[in-house]
Amino acid sequence: MAQTTTSQLGATAIAHPVATSNGGGLWVSSVEHRSPAPALHHLNGGAKQESRSSEDDLTFHDLPPFPDDVPAAPLLRLSLKKLLDHDAEEEDRLWRACCDLGFFYLDLRSGSTSKRDSFHSDTKDGELDGDALLQDADDLFRLGEKLFELPNEEKQKYDFNEQGSYFGYKGLGAGVVDAKGTRDFNEFYNVSKNDMLGIDERLSAPDVLSKEENRALLRRYCKRGHGVVSFILGLLNGKLELPDGKLEGLHRLKAVSGDQVRWVRSPPQPTQDTKKLSLGEHTDFGSVTVLFNRLGGLQILPPGESSEWCYVKPLKGHCVVNLGDAMVKFTAGVLRSNIHRVVNPPGEQGQSTRMSLVYFARPEDEVLLRVLDGSKMIDEKRGSDDGEEAITAKEWILRRALGRRAGGDWGKSHGTEGARVKQ
């Protein structure tokens, strides 16, 4: 991979979370159902102040430091282990995070339901192993570096945009970040869960991704990432008092869906303008996103008219989890899909090539994105269904993803972010 000063092969740039108060309320699209604004004050210091030794555990020391003077997004830090132990307070914090901001940190360390003999052994469906998922992520960052080192002409062979597919490769500047057609500043590669698990056709791919050991790694990551997603969906299903298994049943691992693994690579910007977008303002297309960042650059815009963009600091041993549009649509806006973007990393980190690893979980292809029945809480938020668009998850994802490619229909690329995205 082309780099300037720093590789992300090892550790990532992180620091302990520093919260800022922005006040405000739950925002939903003009076509969604509005509700009173919940306060975000509880997100300030949601976790106790870390001791110096704990801060050290969260910091990767082989990359430039995240600046101390950069305000951090007010994300709660949640523990997978506590959630697996049915800690009621931790489950309540998860619920608040999903209603108020739609983003949170998830500490994966020591969170497990498995009895594995090896990090590299296959995982059973629905099995949870946070430490193994962290190891998979480390291995996939190394694989991603090899992938992006390929010549551009080789990578371009796997750009399937003209075939109406969002899987495969997107080159640097092949996407747009606004209605003016301003080009993005990243390249990415999407790997289909359906392909990896053998539930749909096998897609052509570069040799580095076709090797069986690397496909096995991607299969493990899909299963483990999906396990985290299913677990979170189950907890939210209970809080919403939906019929047992409702949300999980819309996201079955072995069903055909738009679930994917994505590597995103952003080289240092040729300008010191920290507002230059690598990835434009958006909400995520699907249901739940599991994200590993190894440098700063991700920013969220908290709810509230006076809120400002703030960086999300990557944390060692954690992933960032956020909800997507489907969760807003399923719950009539009870749950939140928050707007976010990617800019150049702050401070000294801005001289390094940035890479992210993502697992995007989407509803099954033929699931209609509409308000769910069976929850009193959702019914109380539900408005008239007369104007509700009848669209499948597959149609929604294709419309949004292809609309943000160069030459696409920008007007059809919007999600539940509404007027908050600059046109």
Summary of the structure (lengths in Angstrom):
residues: 423
radius of gyration: 19.9
end to end distance: 33.1
largest distance: 55.9
contacts: 1457
relative contact order: 0.19
helix: 31%
strand: 17%
